[in-house]
């Protein structure tokens, strides 16, 4: 949780909730929140303690690209060169990288300039010019620390011996990359789960009530769209929120200060979904995770008004829900078979029809354990499916058959058309027909949208759904080390 002061109109966001009216014993607000009286004669204030969560905030996904450290050090603008004098000189930079670029991202510019003024590195004239740029009043230096704080993020990027872009972040902010790890540079990432899982928590410090405190901040870096030069974009996939009641009605306060224009809002408390993605979708007969337990979505009835879940232990729902929930045997997700994320994938069997390979060859996903398997359901009349072939071929070429196999399952409307497409695009992986006599795709038979894809881990568990474009390569980069 964060304890940074965040001002929202007349609301102060920092500590536990406190307000200037005494709540009655039966107050819902008093029951759900810690309350303390702070009454004054003319006005009252209320303070919220927000929860920090990882994810894309209410203002949506945003990223920024900044100049490299060298662009400041070598700038023709004197004040840029002056600023760069305070950039840390990093130790133990990774060896054997080419095209190296370095970034220095300030998370609290006023604090950075002030602490380097206190240390004697910047003069007063330079400090005041920076305060003017930031619209920061010198009187507000009482909120800043004279002791140096970790108010920046250091990043180095380049190309490894395989000519792949990689980067490293000084996660603990100790000025030394020796205890940090190189990570692959991803590109065109829009999936929230991938953004969060690929982000690096960086240790920062701040001043609060005359005490220096530390917290971590998630930073996600990916390749920018700059066509001229290799560069990175910064984003911070986290935000803060709190639910509360006012005059008996539920509200939510949301704060996202990870941008040049911080975003704060108070809205009625209701679900604000901005697209959870197909991976979150559950079909009848599939499983929903509630806490640490899995429940089967047994039925949807009453015109969609009633949903029936079955599970091994329904006591957690309370007596009012027990009437519609029936216990079933408890399973383990890793061994339960379902066409869902996190479950063991139903087996696929068939006979290869790809003329680029041995036709008639048996294909079975069960025989591919020990490697990642990408299953591609596609159709001969699906333009987007065929457009994906180049991305799949890139991954298939990059990774050996010991690490990755692709299996195509084609909605074969016309045999000649299918074979022509496979030849023209020089497809090197096995394909089977969805309606073939030897084909077994139980568990996938209701797939009618193309392309539909599944990525399986070496144990046969589904770890990603519907990876398109660069998403497959981004995912594989985080899973397979190129040797």
GULUMNU-146810 format. One record per residue (C-alpha): residue in three letters; chain; x, y, z. Coordinates in steps of 0.001 Angstrom, whole numbers, plus 500000, padded with zeros to 6 digits. Example, Ala and Ser with C-alpha at 12.3 -4.5 7.8 and 13.67 -1.06 7.14 Angstrom:
(node "Ala"; "A"; (512300; 495500; 507800))
(node "Ser"; "A"; (513670; 498940; 507140))
This chain:
(node "Unk"; "A"; (500000; 500000; 500000))
(node "Unk"; "A"; (501065; 503572; 499322))
(node "Unk"; "A"; (501168; 506389; 501801))
(node "Unk"; "A"; (501992; 509212; 499424))
(node "Unk"; "A"; (499872; 512362; 499873))
(node "Unk"; "A"; (497532; 512631; 496901))
(node "Unk"; "A"; (495166; 515611; 496726))
(node "Unk"; "A"; (491770; 515039; 495114))
(node "Unk"; "A"; (489703; 518214; 495234))
(node "Unk"; "A"; (488900; 518542; 498945))
(node "Unk"; "A"; (490067; 515026; 499737))
(node "Unk"; "A"; (493523; 514194; 501074))
(node "Unk"; "A"; (494704; 510740; 500098))
(node "Unk"; "A"; (497370; 509338; 502401))
(node "Unk"; "A"; (496598; 507580; 505675))
(node "Unk"; "A"; (493684; 505605; 507096))
(node "Unk"; "A"; (490248; 507035; 506496))
(node "Unk"; "A"; (489421; 509802; 508941))
(node "Unk"; "A"; (486691; 512413; 508823))
(node "Unk"; "A"; (485315; 515263; 510868))
(node "Unk"; "A"; (481908; 513893; 511806))
(node "Unk"; "A"; (481288; 511241; 514425))
(node "Unk"; "A"; (479766; 508143; 512802))
(node "Unk"; "A"; (476881; 506413; 514535))
(node "Unk"; "A"; (477242; 502910; 515888))
(node "Unk"; "A"; (475201; 501487; 513018))
(node "Unk"; "A"; (476967; 503443; 510277))
(node "Unk"; "A"; (478032; 501252; 507345))
(node "Unk"; "A"; (481012; 503542; 506839))
(node "Unk"; "A"; (482066; 503086; 510451))
(node "Unk"; "A"; (481799; 499323; 510169))
(node "Unk"; "A"; (483936; 499096; 507039))
(node "Unk"; "A"; (486560; 501749; 507655))
(node "Unk"; "A"; (488687; 503064; 510530))
(node "Unk"; "A"; (487307; 506453; 511439))
(node "Unk"; "A"; (488653; 509287; 513598))
(node "Unk"; "A"; (487113; 512682; 514210))
(node "Unk"; "A"; (488932; 515662; 512701))
(node "Unk"; "A"; (486277; 518360; 513055))
(node "Unk"; "A"; (487029; 522041; 512739))
(node "Unk"; "A"; (484736; 525025; 513087))
(node "Unk"; "A"; (484369; 525812; 509399))
(node "Unk"; "A"; (485423; 522739; 507465))
(node "Unk"; "A"; (486034; 519032; 507723))
(node "Unk"; "A"; (488595; 516880; 505948))
(node "Unk"; "A"; (488686; 513220; 505122))
(node "Unk"; "A"; (491742; 511073; 504497))
(node "Unk"; "A"; (491745; 507800; 502568))
(node "Unk"; "A"; (494345; 505068; 502658))
(node "Unk"; "A"; (494379; 503608; 499162))
(node "Unk"; "A"; (495205; 500088; 498076))
(node "Unk"; "A"; (497913; 499781; 495442))
(node "Unk"; "A"; (497311; 497161; 492762))
(node "Unk"; "A"; (499235; 495991; 489718))
(node "Unk"; "A"; (497477; 496519; 486423))
(node "Unk"; "A"; (496416; 499090; 483865))
(node "Unk"; "A"; (494775; 501987; 485678))
(node "Unk"; "A"; (491432; 503680; 485058))
(node "Unk"; "A"; (492928; 506163; 482607))
(node "Unk"; "A"; (494054; 503325; 480361))
(node "Unk"; "A"; (497475; 502209; 479214))
(node "Unk"; "A"; (499974; 504944; 478455))
(node "Unk"; "A"; (503697; 505028; 477878))
(node "Unk"; "A"; (506379; 507638; 477357))
(node "Unk"; "A"; (509673; 507791; 475541))
(node "Unk"; "A"; (512493; 509901; 476939))
(node "Unk"; "A"; (515889; 510916; 475658))
(node "Unk"; "A"; (518863; 508718; 476443))
(node "Unk"; "A"; (521366; 509700; 479103))
(node "Unk"; "A"; (524001; 510247; 476416))
(node "Unk"; "A"; (521698; 512620; 474525))
(node "Unk"; "A"; (521800; 514831; 477622))
(node "Unk"; "A"; (525515; 514380; 478271))
(node "Unk"; "A"; (526400; 515253; 474663))
(node "Unk"; "A"; (523720; 517886; 474120))
(node "Unk"; "A"; (524437; 521306; 472640))
(node "Unk"; "A"; (522096; 522754; 475267))
(node "Unk"; "A"; (524156; 523758; 478355))
(node "Unk"; "A"; (521387; 523101; 480896))
(node "Unk"; "A"; (520973; 519539; 479613))
(node "Unk"; "A"; (524691; 518898; 480045))
(node "Unk"; "A"; (524496; 520489; 483507))
(node "Unk"; "A"; (521651; 518175; 484506))
(node "Unk"; "A"; (523499; 515077; 483316))
(node "Unk"; "A"; (526313; 515730; 485813))
(node "Unk"; "A"; (524034; 514308; 488499))
(node "Unk"; "A"; (523252; 511089; 486627))
(node "Unk"; "A"; (524725; 508074; 488446))
(node "Unk"; "A"; (527741; 506317; 486959))
(node "Unk"; "A"; (526579; 502720; 486933))
(node "Unk"; "A"; (528843; 499834; 487938))
(node "Unk"; "A"; (529125; 496385; 486346))
(node "Unk"; "A"; (527412; 497157; 483081))
(node "Unk"; "A"; (526680; 493959; 481102))
(node "Unk"; "A"; (529511; 492953; 478790))
(node "Unk"; "A"; (529238; 491816; 475166))
(node "Unk"; "A"; (526355; 494137; 474306))
(node "Unk"; "A"; (526389; 496290; 471187))
(node "Unk"; "A"; (524434; 499435; 470371))
(node "Unk"; "A"; (524195; 500241; 474073))
(node "Unk"; "A"; (521861; 503009; 475218))
(node "Unk"; "A"; (521254; 504192; 478782))
(node "Unk"; "A"; (518246; 505854; 480359))
(node "Unk"; "A"; (517804; 507875; 483505))
(node "Unk"; "A"; (514118; 508267; 484358))
(node "Unk"; "A"; (513273; 510713; 487155))
(node "Unk"; "A"; (510233; 509748; 489238))
(node "Unk"; "A"; (510386; 512942; 491335))
(node "Unk"; "A"; (512103; 515726; 489426))
(node "Unk"; "A"; (511806; 518402; 492123))
(node "Unk"; "A"; (513413; 516092; 494684))
(node "Unk"; "A"; (516216; 515129; 492274))
(node "Unk"; "A"; (517170; 518729; 491487))
(node "Unk"; "A"; (516866; 519799; 495120))
(node "Unk"; "A"; (519011; 517029; 496599))
(node "Unk"; "A"; (521744; 517699; 494072))
(node "Unk"; "A"; (521558; 521410; 494870))
(node "Unk"; "A"; (521962; 520581; 498574))
(node "Unk"; "A"; (524984; 518409; 497761))
(node "Unk"; "A"; (526562; 521328; 495885))
(node "Unk"; "A"; (526344; 519803; 492418))
(node "Unk"; "A"; (523787; 522333; 491134))
(node "Unk"; "A"; (523860; 526070; 491842))
(node "Unk"; "A"; (520848; 528065; 492979))
(node "Unk"; "A"; (520253; 529621; 489569))
(node "Unk"; "A"; (520001; 526200; 487943))
(node "Unk"; "A"; (517696; 524935; 490707))
(node "Unk"; "A"; (515349; 527909; 490369))
(node "Unk"; "A"; (515185; 527483; 486600))
(node "Unk"; "A"; (514167; 523871; 487054))
(node "Unk"; "A"; (511584; 524773; 489689))
(node "Unk"; "A"; (510168; 527311; 487232))
(node "Unk"; "A"; (509932; 524647; 484521))
(node "Unk"; "A"; (508110; 522358; 486953))
(node "Unk"; "A"; (505862; 525138; 488333))
(node "Unk"; "A"; (507234; 524173; 491739))
(node "Unk"; "A"; (507224; 526840; 494450))
(node "Unk"; "A"; (510476; 527230; 496434))
(node "Unk"; "A"; (508273; 527418; 499540))
(node "Unk"; "A"; (507336; 523795; 498945))
(node "Unk"; "A"; (510885; 522589; 499515))
(node "Unk"; "A"; (509687; 521788; 503052))
(node "Unk"; "A"; (508146; 518702; 501441))
(node "Unk"; "A"; (511517; 517636; 500017))
(node "Unk"; "A"; (514374; 515768; 501647))
(node "Unk"; "A"; (517808; 517287; 502062))
(node "Unk"; "A"; (519163; 513756; 502205))
(node "Unk"; "A"; (519409; 512046; 498802))
(node "Unk"; "A"; (516479; 509829; 497899))
(node "Unk"; "A"; (516075; 507085; 495322))
(node "Unk"; "A"; (513880; 509128; 493019))
(node "Unk"; "A"; (514943; 507789; 489637))
(node "Unk"; "A"; (515224; 504619; 487569))
(node "Unk"; "A"; (518393; 503565; 485720))
(node "Unk"; "A"; (518110; 501376; 482627))
(node "Unk"; "A"; (520613; 500043; 480093))
(node "Unk"; "A"; (519684; 498371; 476789))
(node "Unk"; "A"; (521501; 496917; 473811))
(node "Unk"; "A"; (521868; 493866; 471599))
(node "Unk"; "A"; (523283; 490542; 472792))
(node "Unk"; "A"; (525506; 488160; 470823))
(node "Unk"; "A"; (522404; 486724; 469117))
(node "Unk"; "A"; (521578; 490291; 467978))
(node "Unk"; "A"; (518466; 490316; 470152))
(node "Unk"; "A"; (517454; 493482; 472025))
(node "Unk"; "A"; (517769; 493133; 475807))
(node "Unk"; "A"; (517676; 495486; 478766))
(node "Unk"; "A"; (518553; 495612; 482448))
(node "Unk"; "A"; (517072; 497714; 485269))
(node "Unk"; "A"; (518808; 498705; 488503))
(node "Unk"; "A"; (515930; 497225; 490507))
(node "Unk"; "A"; (517256; 497936; 494000))
(node "Unk"; "A"; (518643; 501337; 492977))
(node "Unk"; "A"; (522129; 500658; 494324))
(node "Unk"; "A"; (523962; 501957; 491249))
(node "Unk"; "A"; (525211; 498467; 490369))
(node "Unk"; "A"; (523890; 496088; 487687))
(node "Unk"; "A"; (525756; 493088; 489150))
(node "Unk"; "A"; (522696; 491935; 491089))
(node "Unk"; "A"; (520233; 492494; 488229))
(node "Unk"; "A"; (519319; 490318; 485252))
(node "Unk"; "A"; (519054; 491010; 481545))
(node "Unk"; "A"; (515542; 490736; 480131))
(node "Unk"; "A"; (514336; 490473; 476520))
(node "Unk"; "A"; (512905; 493618; 474965))
(node "Unk"; "A"; (509307; 492978; 473950))
(node "Unk"; "A"; (507318; 494990; 471438))
(node "Unk"; "A"; (503676; 495794; 470708))
(node "Unk"; "A"; (502499; 494447; 474067))
(node "Unk"; "A"; (498927; 495392; 474953))
(node "Unk"; "A"; (497836; 492428; 477080))
(node "Unk"; "A"; (497611; 493467; 480732))
(node "Unk"; "A"; (498802; 490145; 482138))
(node "Unk"; "A"; (501903; 490234; 479932))
(node "Unk"; "A"; (502569; 493855; 480860))
(node "Unk"; "A"; (502356; 493146; 484591))
(node "Unk"; "A"; (504302; 489871; 484533))
(node "Unk"; "A"; (507111; 491467; 482497))
(node "Unk"; "A"; (507361; 494584; 484664))
(node "Unk"; "A"; (510275; 495097; 487058))
(node "Unk"; "A"; (509691; 496322; 490638))
(node "Unk"; "A"; (512134; 499161; 491340))
(node "Unk"; "A"; (512932; 500371; 494861))
(node "Unk"; "A"; (512264; 504077; 495375))
(node "Unk"; "A"; (512274; 506262; 498475))
(node "Unk"; "A"; (510247; 509287; 499525))
(node "Unk"; "A"; (509805; 511679; 502434))
(node "Unk"; "A"; (506658; 511417; 504545))
(node "Unk"; "A"; (506163; 513180; 507873))
(node "Unk"; "A"; (509909; 513898; 508058))
(node "Unk"; "A"; (510752; 510216; 507654))
(node "Unk"; "A"; (512323; 508549; 504637))
(node "Unk"; "A"; (510311; 505563; 503500))
(node "Unk"; "A"; (510777; 503043; 500702))
(node "Unk"; "A"; (508364; 501477; 498260))
(node "Unk"; "A"; (508553; 499601; 494984))
(node "Unk"; "A"; (507251; 500853; 491676))
(node "Unk"; "A"; (506525; 498613; 488706))
(node "Unk"; "A"; (508169; 499717; 485478))
(node "Unk"; "A"; (507426; 498062; 482151))
(node "Unk"; "A"; (509706; 498672; 479190))
(node "Unk"; "A"; (509137; 497722; 475582))
(node "Unk"; "A"; (510523; 498696; 472208))
(node "Unk"; "A"; (509227; 502029; 470961))
(node "Unk"; "A"; (507769; 502655; 467527))
(node "Unk"; "A"; (510636; 504961; 466595))
(node "Unk"; "A"; (511505; 503933; 463013))
(node "Unk"; "A"; (514855; 505724; 463086))
(node "Unk"; "A"; (516541; 504367; 466196))
(node "Unk"; "A"; (516286; 501554; 468701))
(node "Unk"; "A"; (514716; 502993; 471854))
(node "Unk"; "A"; (512485; 502040; 474776))
(node "Unk"; "A"; (509146; 503214; 476116))
(node "Unk"; "A"; (508429; 503476; 479849))
(node "Unk"; "A"; (505101; 502685; 481496))
(node "Unk"; "A"; (504056; 501990; 485067))
(node "Unk"; "A"; (501316; 499347; 485342))
(node "Unk"; "A"; (499906; 500083; 488776))
(node "Unk"; "A"; (497248; 502282; 490339))
(node "Unk"; "A"; (495517; 502898; 493676))
(node "Unk"; "A"; (491894; 502717; 494729))
(node "Unk"; "A"; (489553; 502573; 497708))
(node "Unk"; "A"; (485855; 501839; 498100))
(node "Unk"; "A"; (483764; 503881; 500509))
(node "Unk"; "A"; (480189; 504930; 501182))
(node "Unk"; "A"; (478750; 508414; 501266))
(node "Unk"; "A"; (475183; 508963; 502482))
(node "Unk"; "A"; (474632; 505244; 502145))
(node "Unk"; "A"; (475735; 504976; 498517))
(node "Unk"; "A"; (478927; 503154; 497449))
(node "Unk"; "A"; (481720; 505046; 495693))
(node "Unk"; "A"; (485269; 504411; 494625))
(node "Unk"; "A"; (488234; 506761; 494592))
(node "Unk"; "A"; (490859; 505910; 491990))
(node "Unk"; "A"; (494336; 507374; 491612))
(node "Unk"; "A"; (496838; 506897; 488806))
(node "Unk"; "A"; (499814; 509233; 489182))
(node "Unk"; "A"; (502129; 507327; 486843))
(node "Unk"; "A"; (501942; 509919; 484085))
(node "Unk"; "A"; (502832; 513522; 483333))
(node "Unk"; "A"; (499218; 514459; 484089))
(node "Unk"; "A"; (498142; 512407; 487128))
(node "Unk"; "A"; (494660; 510920; 486922))
(node "Unk"; "A"; (492347; 510939; 489946))
(node "Unk"; "A"; (488627; 510389; 490057))
(node "Unk"; "A"; (485705; 509496; 492311))
(node "Unk"; "A"; (482961; 507420; 490711))
(node "Unk"; "A"; (479975; 505365; 491822))
(node "Unk"; "A"; (481250; 501941; 492869))
(node "Unk"; "A"; (480403; 499518; 490092))
(node "Unk"; "A"; (482396; 497299; 487745))
(node "Unk"; "A"; (484332; 499373; 485213))
(node "Unk"; "A"; (485409; 496830; 482641))
(node "Unk"; "A"; (487500; 497963; 479708))
(node "Unk"; "A"; (487920; 494593; 478039))
(node "Unk"; "A"; (489173; 491615; 480005))
(node "Unk"; "A"; (490053; 489582; 476927))
(node "Unk"; "A"; (489018; 486117; 475805))
(node "Unk"; "A"; (491374; 484458; 478284))
(node "Unk"; "A"; (489007; 485499; 481090))
(node "Unk"; "A"; (485920; 484110; 479376))
(node "Unk"; "A"; (484361; 480954; 480849))
(node "Unk"; "A"; (482013; 478640; 478961))
(node "Unk"; "A"; (479503; 476201; 480380))
(node "Unk"; "A"; (481384; 473123; 481561))
(node "Unk"; "A"; (484576; 475065; 482171))
(node "Unk"; "A"; (486011; 476244; 485469))
(node "Unk"; "A"; (486073; 479508; 487378))
(node "Unk"; "A"; (488656; 480231; 490051))
(node "Unk"; "A"; (487178; 481704; 493230))
(node "Unk"; "A"; (489934; 482445; 495693))
(node "Unk"; "A"; (492128; 479347; 495683))
(node "Unk"; "A"; (489338; 476970; 494612))
(node "Unk"; "A"; (487975; 475924; 491229))
(node "Unk"; "A"; (484258; 475649; 490501))
(node "Unk"; "A"; (482645; 474319; 487344))
(node "Unk"; "A"; (480208; 476600; 485554))
(node "Unk"; "A"; (477528; 473928; 485393))
(node "Unk"; "A"; (474622; 475840; 483952))
(node "Unk"; "A"; (473282; 479249; 483004))
(node "Unk"; "A"; (469511; 479404; 483322))
(node "Unk"; "A"; (466566; 481747; 483751))
(node "Unk"; "A"; (467420; 483795; 480691))
(node "Unk"; "A"; (470953; 484334; 481968))
(node "Unk"; "A"; (469841; 485505; 485408))
(node "Unk"; "A"; (470884; 482329; 487244))
(node "Unk"; "A"; (474363; 480810; 487193))
(node "Unk"; "A"; (475040; 477392; 488726))
(node "Unk"; "A"; (478498; 476540; 490067))
(node "Unk"; "A"; (479612; 473144; 491320))
(node "Unk"; "A"; (482658; 472480; 493442))
(node "Unk"; "A"; (484161; 470299; 496134))
(node "Unk"; "A"; (483353; 472668; 498989))
(node "Unk"; "A"; (480562; 475205; 498712))
(node "Unk"; "A"; (480510; 476252; 502354))
(node "Unk"; "A"; (482425; 479423; 501615))
(node "Unk"; "A"; (479458; 480872; 499733))
(node "Unk"; "A"; (477201; 480850; 502787))
(node "Unk"; "A"; (473826; 479225; 503293))
(node "Unk"; "A"; (471987; 481500; 500890))
(node "Unk"; "A"; (473993; 480098; 497966))
(node "Unk"; "A"; (474108; 476451; 498999))
(node "Unk"; "A"; (470747; 475651; 497406))
(node "Unk"; "A"; (472028; 476092; 493873))
(node "Unk"; "A"; (475518; 474633; 494310))
(node "Unk"; "A"; (476209; 470898; 494313))
(node "Unk"; "A"; (479508; 469382; 495479))
(node "Unk"; "A"; (481703; 467478; 493042))
(node "Unk"; "A"; (485018; 465709; 493418))
(node "Unk"; "A"; (487926; 468035; 494081))
(node "Unk"; "A"; (490419; 468192; 491237))
(node "Unk"; "A"; (493844; 469648; 490733))
(node "Unk"; "A"; (493966; 472287; 488009))
(node "Unk"; "A"; (497236; 470976; 486558))
(node "Unk"; "A"; (495580; 467602; 485840))
(node "Unk"; "A"; (492023; 468752; 485093))
(node "Unk"; "A"; (491384; 468780; 481344))
(node "Unk"; "A"; (489737; 471901; 479972))
(node "Unk"; "A"; (490307; 474304; 477102))
(node "Unk"; "A"; (491131; 477059; 479567))
(node "Unk"; "A"; (494098; 479009; 480760))
(node "Unk"; "A"; (495913; 477100; 483503))
(node "Unk"; "A"; (494327; 473725; 482747))
(node "Unk"; "A"; (495660; 470649; 480987))
(node "Unk"; "A"; (494843; 470948; 477296))
(node "Unk"; "A"; (492591; 468348; 475666))
(node "Unk"; "A"; (494633; 466089; 473413))
(node "Unk"; "A"; (494742; 466600; 469665))
(node "Unk"; "A"; (495385; 463738; 467250))
(node "Unk"; "A"; (495359; 463510; 463493))
(node "Unk"; "A"; (497264; 462867; 460292))
(node "Unk"; "A"; (499541; 465465; 458715))
(node "Unk"; "A"; (498372; 466863; 455370))
(node "Unk"; "A"; (501165; 469401; 454857))
(node "Unk"; "A"; (502984; 468459; 451622))
(node "Unk"; "A"; (506126; 470191; 452916))
(node "Unk"; "A"; (506443; 467318; 455420))
(node "Unk"; "A"; (505758; 463606; 455357))
(node "Unk"; "A"; (502066; 463319; 454512))
(node "Unk"; "A"; (500187; 460713; 456484))
(node "Unk"; "A"; (502509; 461194; 459453))
(node "Unk"; "A"; (500748; 460797; 462798))
(node "Unk"; "A"; (500432; 463995; 464815))
(node "Unk"; "A"; (499609; 463913; 468540))
(node "Unk"; "A"; (500103; 466667; 471081))
(node "Unk"; "A"; (500545; 464003; 473776))
(node "Unk"; "A"; (503800; 463003; 472060))
(node "Unk"; "A"; (505178; 466542; 472300))
(node "Unk"; "A"; (505709; 466715; 476053))
(node "Unk"; "A"; (508943; 468402; 477110))
(node "Unk"; "A"; (508579; 471320; 474701))
(node "Unk"; "A"; (506271; 474273; 474198))
(node "Unk"; "A"; (503459; 473580; 471739))
(node "Unk"; "A"; (501529; 476239; 469829))
(node "Unk"; "A"; (498183; 475016; 468487))
(node "Unk"; "A"; (496769; 477101; 465636))
(node "Unk"; "A"; (493132; 476636; 464585))
(node "Unk"; "A"; (492837; 478375; 461225))
(node "Unk"; "A"; (490657; 478415; 458123))
(node "Unk"; "A"; (491489; 478564; 454440))
(node "Unk"; "A"; (489093; 481495; 453989))
(node "Unk"; "A"; (490410; 483469; 456961))
(node "Unk"; "A"; (492647; 486332; 455842))
(node "Unk"; "A"; (493862; 487179; 459373))
(node "Unk"; "A"; (494838; 483513; 459847))
(node "Unk"; "A"; (497065; 483551; 456805))
(node "Unk"; "A"; (498471; 486947; 457804))
(node "Unk"; "A"; (499687; 485315; 461028))
(node "Unk"; "A"; (501864; 482790; 459183))
(node "Unk"; "A"; (504826; 485165; 458941))
(node "Unk"; "A"; (504816; 485687; 462721))
(node "Unk"; "A"; (504567; 481936; 463308))
(node "Unk"; "A"; (507388; 481225; 460874))
(node "Unk"; "A"; (509596; 483751; 462664))
(node "Unk"; "A"; (509090; 481910; 465955))
(node "Unk"; "A"; (509442; 478478; 464331))
(node "Unk"; "A"; (512768; 479496; 462793))
(node "Unk"; "A"; (514101; 481150; 465930))
(node "Unk"; "A"; (513495; 478224; 468298))
(node "Unk"; "A"; (514597; 474626; 467762))
(node "Unk"; "A"; (512221; 471643; 467646))
(node "Unk"; "A"; (513567; 470668; 471058))
(node "Unk"; "A"; (511947; 473808; 472445))
(node "Unk"; "A"; (508949; 474599; 470257))
(node "Unk"; "A"; (506529; 472799; 467967))
(node "Unk"; "A"; (503528; 474197; 466127))
(node "Unk"; "A"; (500479; 472149; 465177))
(node "Unk"; "A"; (497953; 473573; 462743))
(node "Unk"; "A"; (494320; 472471; 462761))
(node "Unk"; "A"; (492722; 473699; 459559))
(node "Unk"; "A"; (489064; 474266; 458806))
(node "Unk"; "A"; (489482; 472624; 455410))
(node "Unk"; "A"; (486757; 473973; 453102))
(node "Unk"; "A"; (488551; 472722; 450015))
(node "Unk"; "A"; (491493; 470312; 449983))
(node "Unk"; "A"; (493145; 471862; 446946))
(node "Unk"; "A"; (492935; 475343; 448461))
(node "Unk"; "A"; (494458; 474133; 451716))
(node "Unk"; "A"; (497383; 472422; 450018))
(node "Unk"; "A"; (497958; 475456; 447802))
(node "Unk"; "A"; (498140; 477767; 450823))
(node "Unk"; "A"; (500549; 475457; 452654))
(node "Unk"; "A"; (502828; 475307; 449585))
(node "Unk"; "A"; (502689; 479005; 448713))
(node "Unk"; "A"; (503524; 480069; 452252))
(node "Unk"; "A"; (506113; 477333; 452687))
(node "Unk"; "A"; (504635; 476248; 456025))
(node "Unk"; "A"; (507168; 474005; 457821))
(node "Unk"; "A"; (505010; 472613; 460676))
(node "Unk"; "A"; (502478; 469769; 460661))
(node "Unk"; "A"; (498820; 470452; 459935))
(node "Unk"; "A"; (495754; 468271; 460359))
(node "Unk"; "A"; (492203; 468846; 459137))
(node "Unk"; "A"; (489510; 469567; 461706))
(node "Unk"; "A"; (487099; 467158; 459991))
(node "Unk"; "A"; (489596; 464423; 459069))
(node "Unk"; "A"; (488619; 460786; 459652))
(node "Unk"; "A"; (491618; 460237; 461920))
(node "Unk"; "A"; (491258; 463595; 463671))
(node "Unk"; "A"; (490442; 463692; 467374))
(node "Unk"; "A"; (489836; 467178; 468754))
(node "Unk"; "A"; (487392; 466498; 471560))
(node "Unk"; "A"; (487196; 469617; 473666))
(node "Unk"; "A"; (487807; 471910; 470688))
(node "Unk"; "A"; (484893; 470927; 468459))
(node "Unk"; "A"; (482874; 474089; 469050))
(node "Unk"; "A"; (485604; 476430; 467803))
(node "Unk"; "A"; (484056; 478499; 465034))
(node "Unk"; "A"; (486174; 481669; 465212))
(node "Unk"; "A"; (489557; 481799; 463485))
(node "Unk"; "A"; (492336; 482107; 464278))
(node "Unk"; "A"; (492004; 480537; 467729))
(node "Unk"; "A"; (495301; 479581; 469307))
(node "Unk"; "A"; (496675; 477920; 472428))
(node "Unk"; "A"; (500203; 477865; 473837))
(node "Unk"; "A"; (501010; 474779; 475930))
(node "Unk"; "A"; (503897; 474448; 478359))
(node "Unk"; "A"; (506172; 471356; 478329))
(node "Unk"; "A"; (503713; 469568; 480658))
(node "Unk"; "A"; (500774; 470162; 478331))
(node "Unk"; "A"; (499152; 472945; 480370))
(node "Unk"; "A"; (497613; 475911; 478561))
(node "Unk"; "A"; (499612; 479019; 479456))
(node "Unk"; "A"; (498358; 481519; 476863))
(node "Unk"; "A"; (495406; 482005; 474535))
(node "Unk"; "A"; (495002; 483780; 471215))
(node "Unk"; "A"; (498502; 485171; 470859))
(node "Unk"; "A"; (498532; 487275; 467700))
(node "Unk"; "A"; (501227; 489229; 465896))
(node "Unk"; "A"; (504235; 489968; 468086))
(node "Unk"; "A"; (502468; 488542; 471153))
(node "Unk"; "A"; (503676; 484982; 470508))
(node "Unk"; "A"; (507310; 486027; 470149))
(node "Unk"; "A"; (507020; 488270; 473209))
(node "Unk"; "A"; (505731; 485341; 475245))
(node "Unk"; "A"; (508355; 482893; 473996))
(node "Unk"; "A"; (511151; 485354; 474766))
(node "Unk"; "A"; (510116; 485248; 478409))
(node "Unk"; "A"; (510037; 481425; 478408))
(node "Unk"; "A"; (512869; 480137; 476233))
(node "Unk"; "A"; (516499; 481215; 476415))
(node "Unk"; "A"; (518239; 481321; 473042))
(node "Unk"; "A"; (521564; 479490; 473125))
